Amino acid sequence: MGDAGEGLIDAEARIQERMEELERERSEKAVRELRDPEQQRVVESLKLARKEFERQLSTATHEARRRQLTAALDEVDRRLVDAQRLLG
């Protein structure tokens, strides 16, 4: 009977450790989300803009438009790096 009791204690310890780990992950996520929600929105917006410019570039046929889109992508990439740096 002693072995069965030890197994229950080990299982309870593992469950408790997992619960603590989940709680720690939740609190870390909450801290990340509270840092600067506006900055997170900026980053997400820039990522969406980048995808849209890439889509447009893939279908553009005029060289002048392709240059405009390439310049826009460069600018979005620069802003995205800055925004991500601020986000941490």
C-alpha positions in Angstrom: 0.0 0.0 0.0 2.9 2.3 0.6 3.9 2.4 -3.1 0.4 3.4 -4.2 0.4 6.3 -1.7 3.7 7.5 -3.0 2.4 7.4 -6.6 -0.5 9.6 -5.6 1.8 12.1 -3.9 4.0 12.2 -7.0 0.9 12.7 -9.2 -0.4 15.5 -7.0 3.1 17.2 -7.0 3.2 17.0 -10.9 -0.3 18.4 -11.1 0.5 21.2 -8.7 3.7 22.0 -10.7 1.8 22.1 -13.9 -0.9 24.4 -12.4 1.8 26.7 -11.2 3.5 26.7 -14.6 0.2 27.5 -16.4 -0.4 30.4 -13.9 3.1 31.7 -14.5 2.5 31.6 -18.3 -0.8 33.4 -18.0 0.7 36.2 -15.8 3.7 36.6 -18.2 1.3 36.9 -21.1 -0.8 39.4 -19.3 2.3 41.5 -18.5 3.3 41.4 -22.2 -0.2 42.5 -23.3 -0.2 45.3 -20.8 3.1 46.7 -21.8 1.7 48.8 -24.7 -1.4 47.7 -26.5 -1.2 50.7 -28.8 2.3 49.7 -29.9 1.1 46.1 -30.5 -1.6 47.5 -32.7 1.0 49.5 -34.6 3.1 46.4 -35.2 0.1 44.4 -36.4 -1.0 47.2 -38.7 2.5 47.4 -40.2 2.6 43.6 -40.7 -0.8 43.8 -42.6 0.4 46.7 -44.7 3.5 44.8 -45.6 1.5 41.8 -46.8 -0.7 44.1 -48.8 2.2 45.8 -50.5 3.8 42.4 -51.2 0.5 41.3 -52.8 0.3 44.5 -55.0 4.0 44.1 -56.0 3.4 40.6 -57.1 0.8 41.8 -59.6 2.3 45.1 -60.6 3.4 45.3 -64.2 4.5 49.0 -64.6 8.1 49.7 -63.5 7.2 53.0 -61.9 4.5 51.3 -59.7 7.0 48.5 -58.8 9.5 51.1 -57.6 6.8 52.8 -55.5 5.8 49.6 -53.9 9.4 48.6 -53.3 10.0 51.9 -51.6 6.8 51.5 -49.5 8.0 48.0 -48.5 11.3 49.4 -47.4 9.6 52.1 -45.4 7.2 49.6 -43.7 10.1 47.3 -42.9 12.0 50.3 -41.3 9.0 51.3 -39.2 8.3 47.7 -38.3 11.8 47.2 -36.9 11.5 50.5 -34.9 8.0 49.5 -33.6 9.2 46.0 -32.6 12.2 47.5 -30.8 9.9 49.7 -28.7 7.6 46.8 -28.0 10.5 44.9 -26.5 
